[in-house]
């Protein structure tokens, strides 16, 4: 079996949904289709939940009515048979009535938001399944709530996912296409929740690993993983093949096509992941798998919104507990560190979540003097930078001879060299690296 995931833009209109159905039906063998909500729906549902949480009943109802009208228009264009249209409209009305029921009820606001936002994926999968049935396809709609679950630590319950989804597939062996929702799941207490990290990509990876799929396909609006950011650099190209290690580095440090943690289950199960473009289905895309990494730089990505914090103290010299004290501050405020560099008397770290920056800085000042720099970007270069390879670091630094560099991380991974620069220099840096290393 193959697992095919389609994002919000891929199912953003009746025409797109029809194209997705064509793509799915042309893939040989049994498959599971994982769908995101239609583009725009998730943001709109967040807005609805915000109105409800803040007791703006009139605004909530107005927006709900607008969404119902939108979905009715989609249904009339997507489905041709009147009976199917009526059934689909009834389904949409029922889902939005469920949302209205949250007006005025006393449950935690976070749960209200999760309950409401989850309806986007429920709607998209139902409409897609209606369309498949109208085409005469042997399809089965499977609720993610029947198998996708997380524990108290918000981690997927792999045993349950494997057992329950495997059972569904086994009991419906004659079904050609299984359709299910991405992103949403049940919590440890059985309430509506979501996977957060990686969203629908994560769902597809978990399902693919659970059934040890032949392949996981991630369909978006981008033609595979590019060697550089096409928004800032001309004449980029998609990579035919890339390793899980390289893909993880690029995804973490800015490549928007994939969430860094979404392919971890696929990697563990050794299931290849193919990145494809819904709007250019004949383009080859990029295959991610366990493979040998060629020498040198293979791809570049950049991540904005970075803040660098330097902690300097002469007490750090020969003090084995200094770094522990620094890390404990970030752990206390649940703020992850992207990069770290050290000298004899100072340590610099970068973060992308500044929610507790003031509190973190205040506590770090008890350890040493603190400097904070904002408006920074991390530029990540992925490839094989192991000790047996030579020349790559020289090419990188020579390319950036005119760009001020705030930090460099080299050696923490064999597959990544990262640099921190001012965001205002990002485009110039990406272009210079593109010319210098490719």
Secondary structure, DSSP 8 states (H G I E B T S, - for coil): -EEEEE-TGGGSSHHHHHHHHHHHHTS-S-EEEEE---TTHHHHHHHHHHHHHTT-HHHHHHHHHHHHHHHHHHHHHH--SHHHHHHHHHHHHHHHHHHHTTTT--S-HHHHHHHHHTHHHHHHHHHHHHHHHHTT--EEE--GGGT-BB-TTS-B-HHHHHHHHHHHHHHTTT-SEEEEESSEEE-TTS-EEE--TTHHHHHHHHHHHHTT-SEEEEEESS-S-BSS-TTTSSS--B-SEEEHHHHHHHHHTT-TTS-TTTTHHHHHHT--EEEEEGGGTTS--EEEES----BEEEEEEEEEEEEEEEEE-GGGTT-TTHHHHHHHHHHHTT---S-EEE-SSEEEEEES--TTHHHHHHHHTTTSEEEEEEEEEEEEEEEE--TT--SHHHHHHHHTTTS-EEEEEESS-TTEEEEEEEGGGHHHHHHHHHHHH-
